[in-house]
Amino acid sequence: MIFSWRSFGLLTALAATPVAAQRAAVPRPAAGVTVSGVVFDSLANRPLAAALVQLVNADSLSAAVPASVTDSLGRYEFDGVPAGRYLLGFLHPLIDSIGVEPKAREVRVDGTGNVRRDLALPGANTIRVSLCGAAAVADSDAVILGVVRHASGGQAVDSAVVAAEWIEMFLERGRVSRNRTIRQVRTGESGWFSICGPPSGGTIQLSASRGTDTTAALELEVPKGGFLRRDLFFGVARVVRADTEGAASDSGVMQHRLVGDGRLSGTVVATSGARPLAGARVGILNGPQTRTDERGAWTLTGVPTGTRTLEVRALAHYPVSLPVDVVDGAPPVPISMLTLQSVLDTVLVTANRPGNRRLIDFLQRRRSSGTGRFLTGEEIARRQPIYTSDLFRTIPGFRVDRDGNGQEILTMRGNGAGRCQPTVFMNGMSMRGLSAGEVNSFLRPNEIAGIEIYSAAGAPMQFSDLGGCGVIVLWSR
């Protein structure tokens, strides 16, 4: 039997009233059996807490409706339910955000024993087919959905343009070609959006805009299950001139910073042992920066509100870049960092004769690639650099500049007229946003087996750069 809670006005009205009032208004029968179960979040693979579960007499829909709110383990319970035929369903804010409403279940109570019925949000495949159509959904396709809101107050944003961007590879006439795909949709009155077609298990950029309002362009990994939910928030940012002392005026690197009235805090610890990391650099991309104290704690003030990108750097640790929502009452952001050595060791042990394999692949691309620039270990040694960043002072199109926070960074000529900061790959691992000093500390010149340099359009698939600048690939000996 198909039944929509949205089609039943009494339930919609009931959902808008406080839960405590619902419980007080609905007397429980003195006799009857217990109907109980668990509400499960199929998307997050965990119990769904704070869901409003409702039990309706199917033969008298106007009758009083009992309500139960799930606990932290997703459990609900109705006591003293008389014999009869019922419809069982639940309400939760996630239902509005996924755009697919779960169907009610029919429950028959005969009075001879307690009844258990579990409920669940629709699974990822059900949502994909419902939103994109069975014919339009391939096994490798994903769906992205969410709600666009204002950072202050949380109101939904109508008619915002949400854009997803990713790179696709095609085999044509024996050659591999790449295509930059951009898909855009507009939000409705509820601020809701869905985008079909991104690759499962791939990387995308997601952003929203409406007029002069924009969010950061978030770089997100789409789960292999093919479903990604991400809300976006419009905030307020003011542009101020950055401290660019010592930077060339025509560098095209960030000459301005974004500031606002937001506040964000958190902690930074090492993954192994949860040891606090003092002195780690924490900052909003193109915005305020700070350092952690001896307890690993940090606080950023004057932050532009809305959806932003938080970047964290600590000596000898793998850099972290993650999306954050700078909104009213934003909770603390806990950050755990792996050591660089542990990440590189993982790369080494998962390959067969990794040193030889990497060098063979490097030499093959050097022979066959018509789009990259390559430096071998011998060529690097002949240039006699003191620091790794010194190498790029001698490569046409590269320069060592300073960003708005005074950090030395490697820049290259971008696709446009200005300059931009390329993405650095270290032994195949993406390390976006490294400063020149961090590159120097991670790898010394005599430890480099080879360097590959590509424009954004010419990079191989494994080194794809959604940032649109270019790629530097460093291989250790």
N, C-alpha and C positions, 0 to 999 in steps of 0.2 A: 504494500500500500504506500503510495507516495503522498507525503504531506509536508508542506513548507510552513515553518514557524512564521515566516514573514507574511504569509497569506492569512494568518489568524490574528486579527486586530487585538484581541484580548491579551495574547501573549506578548505582542509588541509593546503594548501599554504597560504590561506587567514588568517587562525588562527594563523600562525606564524608571521604575520606582526603586527606592533603596531596598536592599536585600533584607535588612532588619524589619522594615515595614511589611514586606511580603510575608515573612514568617509569622509576624504578629497577627496579620489579617487572615491567615489561613489556619483554621483549627484542624488538628490532626484527629482522625477517627480513633476511638478507644480500642477497637478490635480490628483484626485483619492481619495480613502478612507483611513481610518486609521485602521491598524491591530495592536492590542495591547493585553497584557495579563500579567500574572505573571508566573515566573519560580519558582517551589517549590522544596525544598529539602525534599523528602519523608522520608529519613533516620533520619535527625535531626528534622523533623517536624517544619520547618521554611522556609521562603523565601530564595532563592538562589541568593546572590548578585554576581556581576562581572561575570555573565555568558554571553558569546557571542552568541546572538540569530541571526540566519540567515534565510533569506527568499529567496527561489530559485524558479524561474519560471520553473514549471515542464515540460513545452513544449519546453524549450530552456535552457538546463542546462549550456550552455556555456555563457549565458547572465551575465551581471554584477550582483553581489550579494550584496544587502544592508546588513548592520550589525547594531545591536543595543546592547548595554551593559546594563544589568539589574542594577538598583539602589539598595540601601540598603534594600528596600522592595520587591525586586525581580521583579520589573516592567520593561517592555520593550515596545517600541512603534515604528511602522513604519508609516510615514505620506506619503500621496500622492501615494498610491499603485494603479496602474491601474487594470482594470478588467482582470481576468485571473485565471489560476489554479496554485497554488504554493505548495511548500514543505517547512515546517517550522520545524526547529530544533535548537539545541544549543550545544555549546562546553564549557567545564569547566574542570579544573584539576581533580575534583572529579571523572569524568567519567573514566579517566585512572586508578584511584586507586580502583574503585569498580569492574572493569573488565567486566561490562555489559553496553552496549551502548543503550541509549534510542532511540526509533524509531521515525522517522520523522512523522509529521502529515500533511495530505493534507488539504489545505485551498483554498476555492473557493471564489473569490471576484467578485461580479456581478455589483458593482458600485452603488448599491441602498442604501447602509448603511455601517457603520463601522463594523468591525469584531473583536470579542474577542476570543482568543484561549490561554488557559493556558497550560503550559508544566511542566513536573516533572521528577526528577530522578526516576529510578525504585525503587519500594518498597523492603523491606527486604525479603519478601517471594519470589518475582520474582528473586532476586539476589541469594537466597539460591538454588532455583530449577535450575537456569541457571548454577550455578557453581558446584553444588553437584549432580544434577539429581533428578527428582521427586521421583524415587523409593528409593533413598538413603537418603532422607530427612524425618525424623520423625518430629512430631509437637514439640517435646522437643529438637530437634537438632538445633544448631546454626552454623553460618559461621563467621570466623574471617578473615579479609583481611587487606592489607596495602602495604606499599612500604618500603624497606630497603634502606637507603641512608647514605652517609658520612656526619658527622656533619659539616665539613668544606667544603663549596662549594655546598653541597646538591646533589652531583652526585649519581645516582642509583648504587646499588651494585648487581652485577650478581653472581649467584651460592652461595649465602649465605644460610645457613641452619636455617630455622625458626622452633622453637619447641613450641608446646602448650602441657601443662600437666594439668591433672585434675583427680579427684577421682570419680569413679563410684561405685554404690552399686548394688548388685545382690541378689535376693532371690533364694537360691538353697536348695532344700530338707528341707524347713522350717527354714533355717538359712540364715542370712544376711551376705554376704561376700563383701569385698571391693577390688577394683582393681585400681591400679594407671595406668592411660592411658597416653601414650606419642605419639603424632603424629607429624611427621616432614615432611617438604616440602622444596624444593629449589626454590630460586627466579630466574626469567628469566632475560633477558637483561635489562628490564625496572625496575628491582628491585621488581617487584610486586609478591605477594604471596596470597594464600587463603588456609584456613584450615577448613575442614568440620567435623562436628560431636560433638564439645563440647556441654555441656548441657546449654540450655537457662536458664537464671536466676541463674547460678552457678558461682563458682570462678575458675579461671584458672591461670596458670603461663605462661607467654609468653616471649621468648627470641630469639635472633638471634646470629649466630656465623659464621665466615669464617676464617679458619686458627687460628691465634692468636687474631683476632678481635672478641670481644664479647660485647653484651649489658647487662645491668642488667636484672635479671629475674623479670619481672613485675608481681605483683599479681593484676589481673583485674577482675571486676565483669562483666559477660556477661549479657546484657539487656534481659529482658523476651521476647522482640520482636525477639530475635534470630539473631541479627546482631551486630557485633563489628568491628569497623575500628580503627586500631592503627598502625601508622608508627613507624619504629624503626631506630635509628641512631647509626652508628659506630663512636666512638671517640678515643681519645688518653688518656691513663692513665699511670702514672708512679707509681711504687710501692716503698714506703719509709717505713722505720721501724717506727712503732708507739711508742709513749711514754708509755711503759708498766711497769713503776716503780711500784713495789708493787704487780705485777701479777706473778703468778707462771709460770715458763718457760715452764712447760709441760701442761699448761692449755688447749692448743688447741684453745683458743679464739683468736680473731683477733690480730695478732702480727704486722701487717702491715696496712698501709693506702694507699688509692689511691689518687693521686693528678694529676693536669694537668694545662692547661693554660686557662680554661674556667672561665666564670663569670656568676653569677646568682643573682638576687635581687628580692625583693618583700616586702610585708607587711603582718602582722599577726594581725587580729582583732577578737574580740568576736562576735559570731553570733548575740547575743542579743544586740542591740544598736550600733553595729559596733565600740565598744570601742577598741582602740589600746592596744595590750598586750605587755607590756615592759618585757624584761628579758626572753622571750620564747626562747627555744633552737631550732635552725634550722640547719639542716645538711644533707649532702649527706651520704647515707648508706655506711659505711666503708670509708668515705672521710672527707673533711673539715667540721668544725662545727663553728657556731657563735651564738650570742645572739641578740635579737631585741633591738632597742633603745626605748626611751620614746614615740616615735611616732609609734611604732610597725614595723618600717622599718628594713630591714636586707639586707646585701650584702655578698655573698660568693665569694671569689677569690681563685685561685689555684685549681679550680674544674676540675676533669676529664671530658672531653667532651663526647658527645654521650647521649644515653638514660640511665638515672639513676633514683634512687628512693630517693625522698626527704622526710625526716622525721621531724616532728615538735612536740615539747613537751612544754606544759605550765602548771604551777601548777594549779590543780583543773579543768583542761580542758581535754576533750577527745583527745587522740593523733591522729595526722593526718599523713598518709603515702600515698604519691601520686607519680605517674611517672612524670618525667620532661625530657625535651630534652634540653641539654646544647649544643646549636648550635650558630653560628654567628648571632648576633642581636636578641638573645632570649628575648621575652618581659618579663616584670615584672610578678612575680607569686603572685597573691592575695590569701591569705589563711584565711578562716573563721573557728573558732573553737567553738564547743559546750562545755558547762560546763559538767563535769562528772556527776553532780547531775541531769542535765536535761536529759542526756542519760539514766541513771539508772532509773529515774522516769518514762520515757517512757516505759521501760521494765516492770516496776511494774504495770502501769495502763492498759497495754494490756493483762495482765494475770488474770485469775479468781482465787482469793485467792492466790496470787503469792507466799507468803512466804511458805504456806503449800504445794503448788504444787511443788515448787522447792525442798523442803526437801523430799517429797515423791519420786520424780524422782531420787534424789541423793541416797536415801536409796535403791531404787530398783536396780540402777546400782551397788551399793556397794555389794548387795547380789548376783547379777547375772553375773557381769563382771569378767572374768578370766584374763583380761589384764591390769587392772588399779590398782592404789594404792589409798587408801582413808583415810582421817583423818576427824573425826567428831569434833564438837565444844568441846565436853568433852575431847577428846584426845589432842586437841590443848591446852586447859587450863592446863592439867596435865604437859605439857612440859614447861610451864611458860616462853614463849618467850617475850622479851621486844619489838621487832619489828617483823613484819610479815616475813621479810627476814630471821630472826633468825631460823624460823622453818625449812628452807631448809638446814641449816648447819647441822641438825641432821638426814636428810634423806639420806640414801645411794645413791650414784650416783650424788648427787647435791653438788654445791659449790657456794660461792659468789666470783666472780672474778672481774677483771677490764678490760674494753674494751680499744681499742686504744686511746680513748679520755679521759681516766681516770675515766669513770663512772663505779660504781659498778653495776654488772649485775648478774642475776641468770643463772647458766649454769648447764647442765646435760650431761651425756655421750650420744653421738649420735650414729647413726647406724654404723659409721666408728670408727676409732681409736681415733679421737679427741673429743673435747667437743664442744657444741653448745648452743645457747640461745633459750629456748623454747618459744612458743607463750602463752601468758597469756589471759585467758578468765575471764571477771568479770561479774558475773550474766548472763552468756551466750553471752556477747558481746566480740568480738575479740579485743585485745589491743596489737598487735604485737610490739615488740621492747621496752617494758617498762624496765626502769632501776630498780635496787633494791630499790632505794630511792623513785621512783614513786609508786611502789607497796606498800611501807610503808605508803606513804602519802594518798593513796586512801582507804586503809582498814587496820584498827588496828586489832591485834590478837583477842581482845574480841568482835569484830564485825563480826567475821567469823563463819558461820554456818557449813561449810564443805569445804574440798579441795579434788579435784580429780587430779590424775597425770597419764598421759598416754605417751607411746612411740608414734612416728609418725604413726606406723603401727597399733597400738592398739586403737587409739582414736575413739569414736563413730562419726557417720557422722556429727552431729551438731557441733563437735569440731575438724573437719578435719584440719590437718596442712600440707599445701602444702610446707612449708619450710623444711620439712623432718627431724625436730629435735625431738620435742615432745610437749606436751601440759600440762599446769597447769590451772585448773579451780577453781576459788575462788567464793564461794557463801556467800553473806552477810546475817545477821540475819534479 
